[in-house]
Amino acid sequence: MMRILHLSDTHVDRSGGPDADGADGTGALHRLLAELGHLPALDAVVVTGDIADDGSREAYARARELLTGYAGRRGANVFYTTGNHDDRAAFADVLGSGHVQPEAVYEGAAGERAGASTVDGWRLITLDTLVPGKGYGRLDGSQLDWLRELLVTPAPLGTVLAFHHPPVALDVNVQRALGLHNSTELAETIRGTDVQLILCGHFHLQILARLEQAVVWVTPGVVSRIDLTARPGTERAVHGPSASLVHLGTPHGPLIHTLHARDPRMGETVYEADEEEMHEVIERLGPSGLQFG
């Protein structure tokens, strides 16, 4: 059995403290890892993007120090992907390909970084869905070609993909606008292969879905969680660091459950955005000309 601790959206910054809204990526990550001190052996820790809130080298170094120490005590390596808040150059300077000893690495013309490693018979492939300056994600054709070539040869036990922007969305405009915008191409690439699980973040809440034969899991955020009890068209983020524990190779796998750190501010509002603000976010960070029916 393989055990993966799946984190996303740590949003660590160079200051190591709270922002104007009171969100504190460094503090939330500290709290979460302390709460997960009881977890025994792990095979991998996977962080699916938005590692740094400000794209600074200091933020990546701080996240690496915290996560490497935690994972190392459990005999695991940490694997990282970029998110829309990340900076590719700073990410590469501090975290390289996102793998400690990758078996394959993709480097795109725009600095995209993807990598592949085998962990206990499972192939873990991280992909780069970052579109600089935007909130939505995309996998360019050459990165998909690289992935397609890797998948020609099955892994001993199967393949897990990890990237930031989910290829699925709830009926929520901001998710539909700012998710992965060529999920159909990804579906065609993985169809009939040994990809069994896709791990994503970005939405700051948990979603379970399918893409072709693969289970898609979106983990809630570390720095905050999105509360869907807010009025439609608005968005409310609340405190409460969260992560997921993924079990592969079990009779009913993948078996996934969420882990929530105790936080004295659990459920308290980090920010609220009204319909006008959310419309502006979609206009500014989404693809041009996007319309909803």
C-alpha positions, 0 to 999 in steps of 0.5 A: 500500500502507498500512503500520500499526504496531499497538501495544496495552497500553502500560500507561504510568503516572504514575511512568514506572517499574516496578510491584510485579511489575516490569512497566514500561510506559514502559520497554517502550515506549521499548525497543520504539520503539528496536528499531523504529527501522529501520522506514521510512515508516509511514502510521499508528500505531494504539494499541488501548487500555490506554495508561495503566495508572493512567488518569492525565493524566501517563501519556497525556502521556508516551505521546503524547510518545513515540509522536508523536515516533516516528510524526512522524519517519516521516510518520505520525499516531497513532490511539488507542482506550480500553481497560479501564485507561483513564480517559475524561476523562483520555484526552479531555483529552490525546488528544481523540478519539484522532485528530489531524484526525477527519472524524467523531467520536462522543461518547456519553452516558457520555463514549465517544469514537470517531472516523473518519479517511481515510488514503491511501484507507483509512478508519480508525475507532476505537471505545470498548469501555470498561465503567468498572470492568470488564475486559470490553468492550461497544459500546452501541447508539448507537455501533453506530448511528453506525458503521452510518451511517458504513459506508453510504458505502464508503471508497475502498479499504476500512475498518479498525476499531480497538478494545480488546476482541477480538470473538473468543476462544480456549478460555480462560475469562478471554478468553471472560469479558473480551472484547467481549460483544456481538460478535454485534451488531458482526457484524450491523453490519459484515456486507456493508460494506467493513470488511476488518480489525479491530485489537484488543489486550487479551489480550496475545497474538496471535490471527488470526480472522474476523468476517463478511468482516473479518479480526480481528487481536489484537496482543500487548502492549507491557508484557508477553505472556501465555504460554499454555504455563501450566497451563490455568486459570492465567495467566502474563505474561512480559517481551518488548515486542511489536507488529505491522506491518500491510500493506494493499493487497497482493495477499494482504493484509492481511499482518501480522507480529509484531515483538518487541523484544530484551529481556534479560528476554525470557521471564522471568515478570512475574506468575503467577496460579493458578486461584483468582486467575483465578476472582476476576479473572473474578468481579470484572471480568466480567459478573455471572452469567457461567457457563461450560459 
